[in-house]
Amino acid sequence: MEDLKLIVFENCKEFGQMVDENLKKLTHSKESHIIPIDEVRFNNGEGKVVIKESVRKKEIFLLSDIGNHSITYKMFEYYNHKSPDDHFQDVIRALCAIRNQASSVSLVMPLLYSSRQHKREGRESLDCAVALQTLMEKGIKNIITFDVHDSNVQNAIPCSSFDNFYPTNIILENFIANEKVSNDTLLAVSPDNGAIKRTNFYASMLGCELGGHFEKQRDLYKVVDGKNPILRHEYIGKDVKDKDIIIVDDMIASGESMIDVARELKKRGARKIFMMSAYSLFTKGIEVFDKAYQEGLFTRLYTTNLSYVPKEALAKEWIYQADCSKYVANIIYTFYKGKSVAPILDYRSKILEDFARH
């Protein structure tokens, strides 16, 4: 498959290599599919992307993790951490370097850029929609993302290819293999209104009940870190006493809200509490999770390697990171071969069988 090529940015180098190894098995190739690039930074902070092999008539898949904050570059006399804006601009630079010479260019961006700024309320920017339109203008054919914060954002590019996959099966396969729980005593609880649909999806996959959800009461007169602080969580749903609970959300930022929810469930007599999230950002460090774990507020946090997780977090016994590299490789190969993605999405029966067996 000499025309199938990957461009892997520095922000997901290790994950991209794992995807490449899985792709080599699918394509029966001994050669790497990765095209080497240089992400150059000048001393004033400006940059460029240099593609070091021909892309002419190739099927290109770009892999970028805009959530990786660990990468630094020297700007004047200090070191700056790359932000999501920096990573997104590098994607644009790569597209400009390709110059429409490839047969097609697809973008695999698991954590979608600016996905939390997905709707407009008042006079504010609509960053995610603008970013999607920019990508299409620069020559992207397919956008492949995972568990996007709000899939309705694809309406910004209604005539373009936008595929939102879920790592639910990968997370639950690992959960079932590692934890001794029964769907008779298991409840799925949503941390807020926005995650109800996602939580119901997890409950459906496991064949357990959707227990309820929490209502967040916010202080609408204050803005802290760009949002209204939460005053309290009010639970609405079934009795959780002596039940094992899974709390589901697309991403964990600081984690304070998720831990508050776990604390409220514990007050109501919940037994084991498992947190599940595709992305664990730990924007305020891992100390809050260490403390909550020591208090017995939760048993395990299940997450993925679709976006960067600090090494100090991965060393903790309270976290389990599910590997999605084979899943991503299968998706890329399916797109490359022009086949239907429906078989990739049809995994509920396997999860139920695994749960019943364990």
N, C-alpha and C positions, 0 to 999 in steps of 0.2 A: 504494500500500500504506500508507494512512494509519494503519492500526491496528498496523503493525509498528514498534516503537520500541526504541531502545537507551538504556540508562543507563550512561554511561561514567565510571568513577571517575578521579580525578586521577592515580592510579598507573599508568594505561595510556591516557592521553589521546591521545598520538600514534598508538598502535596502533589505538585505537578509531576515530579519524578515518579511518585507512586502511581499516578494516573497513567503515565507513559508505560510503566512496567505492565500494567493491566492491559493497555492497548496493544502492546507487543504480543501478548498472548492471543488476543482477539484477531489480530491481523497476521499472525504467524510470522512475525518479523523479528530479526535479531538486531536490527538497527533502531536507534532511538528516533522518535517522531519529533523531537524538540528542536526547533530552530534557535540557535543562540542569538541573544541580543545584548546590547549594552544600554543601560539606563544611566546616562551621563548627567552629572550636575556641575554647573559652573559655580565659581566662588560667590557669585551674587544671588544664588538660589535658582536661577533659570536652568532649564534642562533640555535634553533631547534624547530620543530613542534611536539607536542604530541597529538595523536588522542585518545580520552578518552572513546570510545565505539568500539565495534567490527564492522569492515567493511566487514567481510567475506560474500561473495555471495550477496553483496548489489550493487545496481545501484547508483553510486556516482556522484553527480554534484558539482564541486568546483565553488564557486563564489568569484571573486577577482576584486578589483578596484585598478589598479596600478597607477591611477591618484590622489589618496588621499595623499596629502602631509601634512596633519594635525597630523598624528600619530608620536609620538616621543618615543625614548627609551634612557636610560642612557648609555653612553659609556665613560668609565673612569670617569671623573668628569664633563662632560658636556652632554647636551641633544642634540641628533641628530634626525633630521626629516627623516622618511622613504622615500626613493626615489623609483622610478619605479624598479630600480635594486633590492632593498631590498624586495619589494613586490613579484617580480618574483621569487627570491630565496626562499621565503617562500612557493610558490606554488611547487617548486621542492622538498623542504623539506617534504611537505605533501605527495607528490607522493612516496617519499622514505619511509615514515612511513606507507603508505598503502601496499607497498611491493607486488603488484600484487595479493592481496587477494580478492579484490572486483570483482564482475562479470564484471563491466565495469566502467570506469572513464571518465567523460566528463568535460571539462573546459568551464565555462561561464565567459569570460573576455571581457566585453563590449568595453572598451578602450584597444585595442590590444597593448601588450608590444612592444615598439620600432617601432611602426607602421610608424613613421615619417622617420625612417632610413630603408626604404623599397627597395632602389635601390642603386647600386654602381656606382659612378663616380670617376674614378681614384683609388688611393691606400687608401681605407677606409674600415671600417668594414661594414658588411651586417647583422646588429644585429637582425632584425625581422625574417629573413629567418633562421638564426642559432637558434633563440629561438623556432621557430615552430618545427624544426627538433629535438631539445632537448626534447620538450614536448612529441613528439611521441615516442622518444627513452625511455622515463620514464614511458610510459604506458597509455598516454591519447588516448582515442578512438575518441572523437569528440571535435572539437574546435568550440565554438559558440561565435561570436563577432558581433558588431553592427557598421554599417557605417564606415568600416575600411578605412584608408587613401588611400590605393591602394589595391584593391582586388586581383590584379595580384600577390601579395606576396604569395598567396596560391600555386603558382607553385613550391615553395620550398618543398612542401610535396604533390606531384601530386597524390599519391595513398592513401591519408588519407582524413578523413572527416573534411571539413572546411566549415562552414556555416556563411555567412555574412548577417545579417538581418538589416533592416532599421527602425528607429523609426519615419519615416516620417508621417505615419498615426496618431500616437499619438500627434506629434507636431501640425499637421494641424487640427486635431479635436479640439484642444484647441484654436488654432488661429481663426478658423471659429466661435467658440462659443463666443469668447471674442471681436473680432474686427468687425466693420461695414465697410466691403469693398465689392466690386463687381468685378467679374472676367473680366468685360468689361473695367474697369479702372486699372486693376492690371497687373503688369509686374514682371517677375522673372529675376533677374540680377546676373550674376556670378562675384565674386570678382577677379577671375583670370582664366587662361586657364584650370588649373587642376580641377576646380569645375564645369565646363560646364555641364558634364554629370549628376552630382548630381542636379544641378539647373534645368536642363531640366526635370528631374524626378519629382521634386516638381511642376514645371509648368504643367506637364502632369496630375499630381494628382488633381490639382486645376482647370484644364481646362482653364488656362490663357496662355498668350503669353510668350515666352522666349525673353526678351527684348534685351539682349546683354551681353557683358562681358568686363572686364578691362584687359588691358595688363600692366604687371608690368615691369617697366624699372629699373633694378638693377645696383648697382655699383659693377662691377665684380672684382675690385681691392681691395675691403675691405671685411672683414668678421667680423660681429658683432653678438654675441650670437649664433655663429655657422652657420650664413647664411649671404648672401650678402644683405646689406641694400637696401631698395626700394627708388629710386630717385623720381619717379612720377608714377601716374596711368593714363593711356590713355583709355578713353571709346570708345568702338566700338559697335554700335547697334542702336536701334530705339530711337526716341525722347521720353524723359521721362517727359516732361513738363506736369504738372497737373495729373501725374500718381501716384498711390500707388505702392510701390516697396517692393519686398521681396529679400533680399540678403542672399544667402545660402552657407554654407560651412560645412565641417565635424567637424571642431574644431576651437575655438577661443583661441589663446595663449595669447599674450599681448593685442590683440584687436585693435592695432594701424592701421593695414592694413584695417580692416573692417570699422573703423571709417573714414579713409581717403577716402574710396570708398563712404561712405554715404555723406561726405562733397562734393565730386565731383558731386554726383547726385543732391544734394540740389542746387548747383550752376547752374545746368541745369534745374531747375524748378520742381523737384520731390516734391510730396506732402507728404504723410506719408511714412516712411521707417521702415520696420520691418526686423530685423536680425534673422536668424534661424540657429541654430547649435546644433548638438547632444551633443557636449562637450564644456563647457565654462571653461577654465582653469584659466583665469585671472592671468597669470604668473607675471604681473607687477602691480597687485592690481586692484581695481575697480575705482580709482579716474579718470582715463581717460574716463571711461564710464559715470561717474557722470557729468563730465564737458561737454561731448558731448551731453548728454541728456538735460542739462540746456541750451545749445546752440540751441536746437531744431533739432539736426542732425538726431535723430531717435525717433521712438515712443515706440517700445518695442523690447526686445530681448527674443526670445523663445528658450529654451534649455530643457534638460532632467535631470533626476536624475540617469542616467546610470553611471555617474562618479561624484566625489565629487565637490560640489560648496560651497564656503565659506558662512557661515551664514550671514556675513555682506552684501554679494551680494544679497542673497535671501530676505533680508529685504527691498530692494530698489523697488520702484514702476515701474522701467523700465525693470524688469526681470520677466519672467513667466517660472516656472519649470514644465514641463509635467511629470507625473508619469508613468513610464514604468514597474512597478513591476508586474502588471497583465499580460502584454504582455510577459515578461520574464517567468513567471510561465506557461503560455500557451505553450511556446516553449519547456520548460523543460518537461512538461507533454506529449507533442506530441512525443518528442524523446524517453521518457520512454516507451510509448505505442507502439513505432515502426510505427507510422503513418506518412503519407505524410505531409510535411510542406507547401504544395501549398496553402491550404485554409487560412493559416496565412498570406501569402503574397498577397492574392487576396482581396485587400481592396480599390482599386481605385474607384469602383462604389459607395461605401458608402461615401467616401469623397466628390465626385461630388454631390451626393444627399444632403448631409449636407450643402454644399456650396449653392446649389440652394435654399434650404429651408430657410436658414438664409438671 
